[in-house]
Amino acid sequence: MEVLAILIPVSLFLGLVGLGAFVWTLRKGQYDDPEGDSRRILDPRYDDKPMPVKDDQRG
């Protein structure tokens, strides 16, 4: 039971840190462009294939 005296304050502290991080990301505007990702995923410029290496770039 003594361990609860340590675990409860630690869990409350970590929860407040997580909440603070979430509020910080809201204020920084991390979630302002919800449609941008859906449009970028269909853009052919962003694909999984690497760009071909030119002969002058090979070392």
mmCIF file of the N, C-alpha and C atoms, coordinates in Angstrom:
data_MODEL
# 
_entry.id   MODEL 
# 
loop_
_atom_site.group_PDB 
_atom_site.id 
_atom_site.type_symbol 
_atom_site.label_atom_id 
_atom_site.label_alt_id 
_atom_site.label_comp_id 
_atom_site.label_asym_id 
_atom_site.label_entity_id 
_atom_site.label_seq_id 
_atom_site.pdbx_PDB_ins_code 
_atom_site.Cartn_x 
_atom_site.Cartn_y 
_atom_site.Cartn_z 
_atom_site.occupancy 
_atom_site.B_iso_or_equiv 
_atom_site.pdbx_formal_charge 
_atom_site.auth_seq_id 
_atom_site.auth_comp_id 
_atom_site.auth_asym_id 
_atom_site.auth_atom_id 
_atom_site.pdbx_PDB_model_num 
ATOM 1   N N  . MET A 1 1  ? 0.810  -1.200 0.000   1.00 0.00 ? 1  MET A N  1 
ATOM 2   C CA . MET A 1 1  ? 0.000  0.000  0.000   1.00 0.00 ? 1  MET A CA 1 
ATOM 3   C C  . MET A 1 1  ? 0.853  1.264  0.000   1.00 0.00 ? 1  MET A C  1 
ATOM 4   N N  . GLU A 1 2  ? 2.080  1.164  0.493   1.00 0.00 ? 2  GLU A N  1 
ATOM 5   C CA . GLU A 1 2  ? 2.938  2.344  0.513   1.00 0.00 ? 2  GLU A CA 1 
ATOM 6   C C  . GLU A 1 2  ? 3.319  2.785  -0.888  1.00 0.00 ? 2  GLU A C  1 
ATOM 7   N N  . VAL A 1 3  ? 3.304  1.829  -1.824  1.00 0.00 ? 3  VAL A N  1 
ATOM 8   C CA . VAL A 1 3  ? 3.686  2.166  -3.186  1.00 0.00 ? 3  VAL A CA 1 
ATOM 9   C C  . VAL A 1 3  ? 2.653  3.101  -3.827  1.00 0.00 ? 3  VAL A C  1 
ATOM 10  N N  . LEU A 1 4  ? 1.411  3.053  -3.370  1.00 0.00 ? 4  LEU A N  1 
ATOM 11  C CA . LEU A 1 4  ? 0.394  3.951  -3.912  1.00 0.00 ? 4  LEU A CA 1 
ATOM 12  C C  . LEU A 1 4  ? 0.689  5.404  -3.573  1.00 0.00 ? 4  LEU A C  1 
ATOM 13  N N  . ALA A 1 5  ? 1.357  5.632  -2.475  1.00 0.00 ? 5  ALA A N  1 
ATOM 14  C CA . ALA A 1 5  ? 1.724  6.995  -2.095  1.00 0.00 ? 5  ALA A CA 1 
ATOM 15  C C  . ALA A 1 5  ? 2.726  7.588  -3.089  1.00 0.00 ? 5  ALA A C  1 
ATOM 16  N N  . ILE A 1 6  ? 3.428  6.733  -3.810  1.00 0.00 ? 6  ILE A N  1 
ATOM 17  C CA . ILE A 1 6  ? 4.377  7.195  -4.824  1.00 0.00 ? 6  ILE A CA 1 
ATOM 18  C C  . ILE A 1 6  ? 3.727  7.190  -6.206  1.00 0.00 ? 6  ILE A C  1 
ATOM 19  N N  . LEU A 1 7  ? 2.982  6.131  -6.520  1.00 0.00 ? 7  LEU A N  1 
ATOM 20  C CA . LEU A 1 7  ? 2.442  5.970  -7.867  1.00 0.00 ? 7  LEU A CA 1 
ATOM 21  C C  . LEU A 1 7  ? 1.345  6.985  -8.197  1.00 0.00 ? 7  LEU A C  1 
ATOM 22  N N  . ILE A 1 8  ? 0.501  7.328  -7.260  1.00 0.00 ? 8  ILE A N  1 
ATOM 23  C CA . ILE A 1 8  ? -0.582 8.263  -7.547  1.00 0.00 ? 8  ILE A CA 1 
ATOM 24  C C  . ILE A 1 8  ? -0.046 9.656  -7.880  1.00 0.00 ? 8  ILE A C  1 
ATOM 25  N N  . PRO A 1 9  ? 0.856  10.234 -7.083  1.00 0.00 ? 9  PRO A N  1 
ATOM 26  C CA . PRO A 1 9  ? 1.392  11.545 -7.477  1.00 0.00 ? 9  PRO A CA 1 
ATOM 27  C C  . PRO A 1 9  ? 2.190  11.511 -8.786  1.00 0.00 ? 9  PRO A C  1 
ATOM 28  N N  . VAL A 1 10 ? 2.920  10.426 -9.015  1.00 0.00 ? 10 VAL A N  1 
ATOM 29  C CA . VAL A 1 10 ? 3.689  10.320 -10.259 1.00 0.00 ? 10 VAL A CA 1 
ATOM 30  C C  . VAL A 1 10 ? 2.741  10.265 -11.454 1.00 0.00 ? 10 VAL A C  1 
ATOM 31  N N  . SER A 1 11 ? 1.669  9.476  -11.347 1.00 0.00 ? 11 SER A N  1 
ATOM 32  C CA . SER A 1 11 ? 0.731  9.379  -12.465 1.00 0.00 ? 11 SER A CA 1 
ATOM 33  C C  . SER A 1 11 ? -0.006 10.701 -12.690 1.00 0.00 ? 11 SER A C  1 
ATOM 34  N N  . LEU A 1 12 ? -0.336 11.411 -11.638 1.00 0.00 ? 12 LEU A N  1 
ATOM 35  C CA . LEU A 1 12 ? -0.969 12.717 -11.798 1.00 0.00 ? 12 LEU A CA 1 
ATOM 36  C C  . LEU A 1 12 ? -0.013 13.707 -12.462 1.00 0.00 ? 12 LEU A C  1 
ATOM 37  N N  . PHE A 1 13 ? 1.240  13.665 -12.062 1.00 0.00 ? 13 PHE A N  1 
ATOM 38  C CA . PHE A 1 13 ? 2.238  14.545 -12.660 1.00 0.00 ? 13 PHE A CA 1 
ATOM 39  C C  . PHE A 1 13 ? 2.397  14.250 -14.152 1.00 0.00 ? 13 PHE A C  1 
ATOM 40  N N  . LEU A 1 14 ? 2.494  12.964 -14.518 1.00 0.00 ? 14 LEU A N  1 
ATOM 41  C CA . LEU A 1 14 ? 2.654  12.609 -15.929 1.00 0.00 ? 14 LEU A CA 1 
ATOM 42  C C  . LEU A 1 14 ? 1.416  12.975 -16.739 1.00 0.00 ? 14 LEU A C  1 
ATOM 43  N N  . GLY A 1 15 ? 0.246  12.846 -16.141 1.00 0.00 ? 15 GLY A N  1 
ATOM 44  C CA . GLY A 1 15 ? -0.971 13.260 -16.821 1.00 0.00 ? 15 GLY A CA 1 
ATOM 45  C C  . GLY A 1 15 ? -0.995 14.753 -17.082 1.00 0.00 ? 15 GLY A C  1 
ATOM 46  N N  . LEU A 1 16 ? -0.554 15.528 -16.105 1.00 0.00 ? 16 LEU A N  1 
ATOM 47  C CA . LEU A 1 16 ? -0.500 16.984 -16.285 1.00 0.00 ? 16 LEU A CA 1 
ATOM 48  C C  . LEU A 1 16 ? 0.545  17.377 -17.321 1.00 0.00 ? 16 LEU A C  1 
ATOM 49  N N  . VAL A 1 17 ? 1.646  16.659 -17.376 1.00 0.00 ? 17 VAL A N  1 
ATOM 50  C CA . VAL A 1 17 ? 2.655  16.926 -18.399 1.00 0.00 ? 17 VAL A CA 1 
ATOM 51  C C  . VAL A 1 17 ? 2.083  16.648 -19.783 1.00 0.00 ? 17 VAL A C  1 
ATOM 52  N N  . GLY A 1 18 ? 1.357  15.535 -19.933 1.00 0.00 ? 18 GLY A N  1 
ATOM 53  C CA . GLY A 1 18 ? 0.731  15.220 -21.210 1.00 0.00 ? 18 GLY A CA 1 
ATOM 54  C C  . GLY A 1 18 ? -0.315 16.240 -21.609 1.00 0.00 ? 18 GLY A C  1 
ATOM 55  N N  . LEU A 1 19 ? -1.113 16.681 -20.650 1.00 0.00 ? 19 LEU A N  1 
ATOM 56  C CA . LEU A 1 19 ? -2.116 17.703 -20.925 1.00 0.00 ? 19 LEU A CA 1 
ATOM 57  C C  . LEU A 1 19 ? -1.459 19.021 -21.319 1.00 0.00 ? 19 LEU A C  1 
ATOM 58  N N  . GLY A 1 20 ? -0.388 19.363 -20.641 1.00 0.00 ? 20 GLY A N  1 
ATOM 59  C CA . GLY A 1 20 ? 0.351  20.578 -20.984 1.00 0.00 ? 20 GLY A CA 1 
ATOM 60  C C  . GLY A 1 20 ? 0.946  20.500 -22.382 1.00 0.00 ? 20 GLY A C  1 
ATOM 61  N N  . ALA A 1 21 ? 1.455  19.334 -22.756 1.00 0.00 ? 21 ALA A N  1 
ATOM 62  C CA . ALA A 1 21 ? 2.006  19.168 -24.108 1.00 0.00 ? 21 ALA A CA 1 
ATOM 63  C C  . ALA A 1 21 ? 0.910  19.290 -25.154 1.00 0.00 ? 21 ALA A C  1 
ATOM 64  N N  . PHE A 1 22 ? -0.258 18.748 -24.868 1.00 0.00 ? 22 PHE A N  1 
ATOM 65  C CA . PHE A 1 22 ? -1.373 18.855 -25.805 1.00 0.00 ? 22 PHE A CA 1 
ATOM 66  C C  . PHE A 1 22 ? -1.819 20.305 -25.972 1.00 0.00 ? 22 PHE A C  1 
ATOM 67  N N  . VAL A 1 23 ? -1.925 21.036 -24.886 1.00 0.00 ? 23 VAL A N  1 
ATOM 68  C CA . VAL A 1 23 ? -2.313 22.452 -24.961 1.00 0.00 ? 23 VAL A CA 1 
ATOM 69  C C  . VAL A 1 23 ? -1.253 23.253 -25.706 1.00 0.00 ? 23 VAL A C  1 
ATOM 70  N N  . TRP A 1 24 ? 0.004  22.924 -25.490 1.00 0.00 ? 24 TRP A N  1 
ATOM 71  C CA . TRP A 1 24 ? 1.095  23.609 -26.176 1.00 0.00 ? 24 TRP A CA 1 
ATOM 72  C C  . TRP A 1 24 ? 1.002  23.391 -27.692 1.00 0.00 ? 24 TRP A C  1 
ATOM 73  N N  . THR A 1 25 ? 0.702  22.139 -28.121 1.00 0.00 ? 25 THR A N  1 
ATOM 74  C CA . THR A 1 25 ? 0.573  21.887 -29.558 1.00 0.00 ? 25 THR A CA 1 
ATOM 75  C C  . THR A 1 25 ? -0.651 22.593 -30.134 1.00 0.00 ? 25 THR A C  1 
ATOM 76  N N  . LEU A 1 26 ? -1.706 22.718 -29.365 1.00 0.00 ? 26 LEU A N  1 
ATOM 77  C CA . LEU A 1 26 ? -2.868 23.471 -29.838 1.00 0.00 ? 26 LEU A CA 1 
ATOM 78  C C  . LEU A 1 26 ? -2.521 24.934 -30.066 1.00 0.00 ? 26 LEU A C  1 
ATOM 79  N N  . ARG A 1 27 ? -1.783 25.523 -29.136 1.00 0.00 ? 27 ARG A N  1 
ATOM 80  C CA . ARG A 1 27 ? -1.417 26.938 -29.271 1.00 0.00 ? 27 ARG A CA 1 
ATOM 81  C C  . ARG A 1 27 ? -0.409 27.181 -30.380 1.00 0.00 ? 27 ARG A C  1 
ATOM 82  N N  . LYS A 1 28 ? 0.408  26.192 -30.693 1.00 0.00 ? 28 LYS A N  1 
ATOM 83  C CA . LYS A 1 28 ? 1.392  26.330 -31.764 1.00 0.00 ? 28 LYS A CA 1 
ATOM 84  C C  . LYS A 1 28 ? 0.786  26.089 -33.142 1.00 0.00 ? 28 LYS A C  1 
ATOM 85  N N  . GLY A 1 29 ? -0.475 25.642 -33.204 1.00 0.00 ? 29 GLY A N  1 
ATOM 86  C CA . GLY A 1 29 ? -1.142 25.461 -34.485 1.00 0.00 ? 29 GLY A CA 1 
ATOM 87  C C  . GLY A 1 29 ? -0.810 24.159 -35.181 1.00 0.00 ? 29 GLY A C  1 
ATOM 88  N N  . GLN A 1 30 ? -0.537 23.103 -34.450 1.00 0.00 ? 30 GLN A N  1 
ATOM 89  C CA . GLN A 1 30 ? -0.192 21.831 -35.059 1.00 0.00 ? 30 GLN A CA 1 
ATOM 90  C C  . GLN A 1 30 ? -1.371 21.177 -35.777 1.00 0.00 ? 30 GLN A C  1 
ATOM 91  N N  . TYR A 1 31 ? -2.584 21.548 -35.442 1.00 0.00 ? 31 TYR A N  1 
ATOM 92  C CA . TYR A 1 31 ? -3.770 20.884 -35.983 1.00 0.00 ? 31 TYR A CA 1 
ATOM 93  C C  . TYR A 1 31 ? -4.573 21.821 -36.884 1.00 0.00 ? 31 TYR A C  1 
ATOM 94  N N  . ASP A 1 32 ? -3.942 22.814 -37.470 1.00 0.00 ? 32 ASP A N  1 
ATOM 95  C CA . ASP A 1 32 ? -4.654 23.813 -38.258 1.00 0.00 ? 32 ASP A CA 1 
ATOM 96  C C  . ASP A 1 32 ? -4.922 23.399 -39.702 1.00 0.00 ? 32 ASP A C  1 
ATOM 97  N N  . ASP A 1 33 ? -4.284 22.368 -40.205 1.00 0.00 ? 33 ASP A N  1 
ATOM 98  C CA . ASP A 1 33 ? -4.403 21.993 -41.610 1.00 0.00 ? 33 ASP A CA 1 
ATOM 99  C C  . ASP A 1 33 ? -4.896 20.551 -41.754 1.00 0.00 ? 33 ASP A C  1 
ATOM 100 N N  . PRO A 1 34 ? -6.160 20.275 -41.430 1.00 0.00 ? 34 PRO A N  1 
ATOM 101 C CA . PRO A 1 34 ? -6.619 18.887 -41.511 1.00 0.00 ? 34 PRO A CA 1 
ATOM 102 C C  . PRO A 1 34 ? -6.787 18.385 -42.945 1.00 0.00 ? 34 PRO A C  1 
ATOM 103 N N  . GLU A 1 35 ? -7.001 19.272 -43.907 1.00 0.00 ? 35 GLU A N  1 
ATOM 104 C CA . GLU A 1 35 ? -7.178 18.832 -45.286 1.00 0.00 ? 35 GLU A CA 1 
ATOM 105 C C  . GLU A 1 35 ? -5.859 18.719 -46.032 1.00 0.00 ? 35 GLU A C  1 
ATOM 106 N N  . GLY A 1 36 ? -4.813 19.323 -45.520 1.00 0.00 ? 36 GLY A N  1 
ATOM 107 C CA . GLY A 1 36 ? -3.530 19.300 -46.220 1.00 0.00 ? 36 GLY A CA 1 
ATOM 108 C C  . GLY A 1 36 ? -2.966 17.904 -46.376 1.00 0.00 ? 36 GLY A C  1 
ATOM 109 N N  . ASP A 1 37 ? -3.020 17.092 -45.336 1.00 0.00 ? 37 ASP A N  1 
ATOM 110 C CA . ASP A 1 37 ? -2.490 15.735 -45.424 1.00 0.00 ? 37 ASP A CA 1 
ATOM 111 C C  . ASP A 1 37 ? -3.291 14.894 -46.401 1.00 0.00 ? 37 ASP A C  1 
ATOM 112 N N  . SER A 1 38 ? -4.600 15.062 -46.419 1.00 0.00 ? 38 SER A N  1 
ATOM 113 C CA . SER A 1 38 ? -5.419 14.254 -47.326 1.00 0.00 ? 38 SER A CA 1 
ATOM 114 C C  . SER A 1 38 ? -5.142 14.622 -48.782 1.00 0.00 ? 38 SER A C  1 
ATOM 115 N N  . ARG A 1 39 ? -4.760 15.840 -49.037 1.00 0.00 ? 39 ARG A N  1 
ATOM 116 C CA . ARG A 1 39 ? -4.428 16.220 -50.416 1.00 0.00 ? 39 ARG A CA 1 
ATOM 117 C C  . ARG A 1 39 ? -2.997 15.834 -50.773 1.00 0.00 ? 39 ARG A C  1 
ATOM 118 N N  . ARG A 1 40 ? -2.080 15.920 -49.810 1.00 0.00 ? 40 ARG A N  1 
ATOM 119 C CA . ARG A 1 40 ? -0.686 15.562 -50.081 1.00 0.00 ? 40 ARG A CA 1 
ATOM 120 C C  . ARG A 1 40 ? -0.526 14.074 -50.331 1.00 0.00 ? 40 ARG A C  1 
ATOM 121 N N  . ILE A 1 41 ? -1.369 13.247 -49.726 1.00 0.00 ? 41 ILE A N  1 
ATOM 122 C CA . ILE A 1 41 ? -1.203 11.801 -49.907 1.00 0.00 ? 41 ILE A CA 1 
ATOM 123 C C  . ILE A 1 41 ? -1.544 11.377 -51.332 1.00 0.00 ? 41 ILE A C  1 
ATOM 124 N N  . LEU A 1 42 ? -2.356 12.181 -52.034 1.00 0.00 ? 42 LEU A N  1 
ATOM 125 C CA . LEU A 1 42 ? -2.712 11.872 -53.414 1.00 0.00 ? 42 LEU A CA 1 
ATOM 126 C C  . LEU A 1 42 ? -1.801 12.555 -54.420 1.00 0.00 ? 42 LEU A C  1 
ATOM 127 N N  . ASP A 1 43 ? -0.902 13.397 -53.985 1.00 0.00 ? 43 ASP A N  1 
ATOM 128 C CA . ASP A 1 43 ? -0.004 14.126 -54.864 1.00 0.00 ? 43 ASP A CA 1 
ATOM 129 C C  . ASP A 1 43 ? 1.106  13.187 -55.355 1.00 0.00 ? 43 ASP A C  1 
ATOM 130 N N  . PRO A 1 44 ? 1.328  13.098 -56.659 1.00 0.00 ? 44 PRO A N  1 
ATOM 131 C CA . PRO A 1 44 ? 2.357  12.170 -57.156 1.00 0.00 ? 44 PRO A CA 1 
ATOM 132 C C  . PRO A 1 44 ? 3.782  12.588 -56.807 1.00 0.00 ? 44 PRO A C  1 
ATOM 133 N N  . ARG A 1 45 ? 3.983  13.832 -56.363 1.00 0.00 ? 45 ARG A N  1 
ATOM 134 C CA . ARG A 1 45 ? 5.345  14.243 -55.980 1.00 0.00 ? 45 ARG A CA 1 
ATOM 135 C C  . ARG A 1 45 ? 5.799  13.577 -54.696 1.00 0.00 ? 45 ARG A C  1 
ATOM 136 N N  . TYR A 1 46 ? 4.876  13.115 -53.881 1.00 0.00 ? 46 TYR A N  1 
ATOM 137 C CA . TYR A 1 46 ? 5.201  12.462 -52.619 1.00 0.00 ? 46 TYR A CA 1 
ATOM 138 C C  . TYR A 1 46 ? 4.892  10.978 -52.771 1.00 0.00 ? 46 TYR A C  1 
ATOM 139 N N  . ASP A 1 47 ? 5.896  10.196 -53.088 1.00 0.00 ? 47 ASP A N  1 
ATOM 140 C CA . ASP A 1 47 ? 5.682  8.763  -53.238 1.00 0.00 ? 47 ASP A CA 1 
ATOM 141 C C  . ASP A 1 47 ? 6.762  8.009  -52.465 1.00 0.00 ? 47 ASP A C  1 
ATOM 142 N N  . ASP A 1 48 ? 6.671  6.694  -52.505 1.00 0.00 ? 48 ASP A N  1 
ATOM 143 C CA . ASP A 1 48 ? 7.600  5.868  -51.735 1.00 0.00 ? 48 ASP A CA 1 
ATOM 144 C C  . ASP A 1 48 ? 8.853  5.503  -52.517 1.00 0.00 ? 48 ASP A C  1 
ATOM 145 N N  . LYS A 1 49 ? 8.904  5.870  -53.795 1.00 0.00 ? 49 LYS A N  1 
ATOM 146 C CA . LYS A 1 49 ? 10.069 5.529  -54.598 1.00 0.00 ? 49 LYS A CA 1 
ATOM 147 C C  . LYS A 1 49 ? 11.141 6.606  -54.436 1.00 0.00 ? 49 LYS A C  1 
ATOM 148 N N  . PRO A 1 50 ? 12.388 6.220  -54.200 1.00 0.00 ? 50 PRO A N  1 
ATOM 149 C CA . PRO A 1 50 ? 13.442 7.240  -54.082 1.00 0.00 ? 50 PRO A CA 1 
ATOM 150 C C  . PRO A 1 50 ? 13.761 7.849  -55.441 1.00 0.00 ? 50 PRO A C  1 
ATOM 151 N N  . MET A 1 51 ? 14.284 9.047  -55.406 1.00 0.00 ? 51 MET A N  1 
ATOM 152 C CA . MET A 1 51 ? 14.692 9.728  -56.634 1.00 0.00 ? 51 MET A CA 1 
ATOM 153 C C  . MET A 1 51 ? 15.887 8.984  -57.220 1.00 0.00 ? 51 MET A C  1 
ATOM 154 N N  . PRO A 1 52 ? 15.977 8.879  -58.543 1.00 0.00 ? 52 PRO A N  1 
ATOM 155 C CA . PRO A 1 52 ? 17.137 8.215  -59.146 1.00 0.00 ? 52 PRO A CA 1 
ATOM 156 C C  . PRO A 1 52 ? 18.404 9.048  -58.929 1.00 0.00 ? 52 PRO A C  1 
ATOM 157 N N  . VAL A 1 53 ? 19.496 8.363  -58.710 1.00 0.00 ? 53 VAL A N  1 
ATOM 158 C CA . VAL A 1 53 ? 20.776 9.026  -58.475 1.00 0.00 ? 53 VAL A CA 1 
ATOM 159 C C  . VAL A 1 53 ? 21.439 9.291  -59.819 1.00 0.00 ? 53 VAL A C  1 
ATOM 160 N N  . LYS A 1 54 ? 21.858 10.540 -60.048 1.00 0.00 ? 54 LYS A N  1 
ATOM 161 C CA . LYS A 1 54 ? 22.542 10.896 -61.296 1.00 0.00 ? 54 LYS A CA 1 
ATOM 162 C C  . LYS A 1 54 ? 23.987 10.433 -61.211 1.00 0.00 ? 54 LYS A C  1 
ATOM 163 N N  . ASP A 1 55 ? 24.614 10.289 -62.396 1.00 0.00 ? 55 ASP A N  1 
ATOM 164 C CA . ASP A 1 55 ? 25.994 9.793  -62.443 1.00 0.00 ? 55 ASP A CA 1 
ATOM 165 C C  . ASP A 1 55 ? 26.961 10.741 -61.752 1.00 0.00 ? 55 ASP A C  1 
ATOM 166 N N  . ASP A 1 56 ? 26.725 12.071 -61.822 1.00 0.00 ? 56 ASP A N  1 
ATOM 167 C CA . ASP A 1 56 ? 27.660 13.001 -61.220 1.00 0.00 ? 56 ASP A CA 1 
ATOM 168 C C  . ASP A 1 56 ? 27.510 13.058 -59.709 1.00 0.00 ? 56 ASP A C  1 
ATOM 169 N N  . GLN A 1 57 ? 26.455 12.483 -59.149 1.00 0.00 ? 57 GLN A N  1 
ATOM 170 C CA . GLN A 1 57 ? 26.264 12.489 -57.698 1.00 0.00 ? 57 GLN A CA 1 
ATOM 171 C C  . GLN A 1 57 ? 26.892 11.262 -57.030 1.00 0.00 ? 57 GLN A C  1 
ATOM 172 N N  . ARG A 1 58 ? 27.222 10.262 -57.820 1.00 0.00 ? 58 ARG A N  1 
ATOM 173 C CA . ARG A 1 58 ? 27.835 9.059  -57.237 1.00 0.00 ? 58 ARG A CA 1 
ATOM 174 C C  . ARG A 1 58 ? 29.282 9.369  -56.889 1.00 0.00 ? 58 ARG A C  1 
ATOM 175 N N  . GLY A 1 59 ? 29.685 8.911  -55.727 1.00 0.00 ? 59 GLY A N  1 
ATOM 176 C CA . GLY A 1 59 ? 31.007 9.270  -55.248 1.00 0.00 ? 59 GLY A CA 1 
ATOM 177 C C  . GLY A 1 59 ? 32.018 8.286  -55.534 1.00 0.00 ? 59 GLY A C  1 
# 
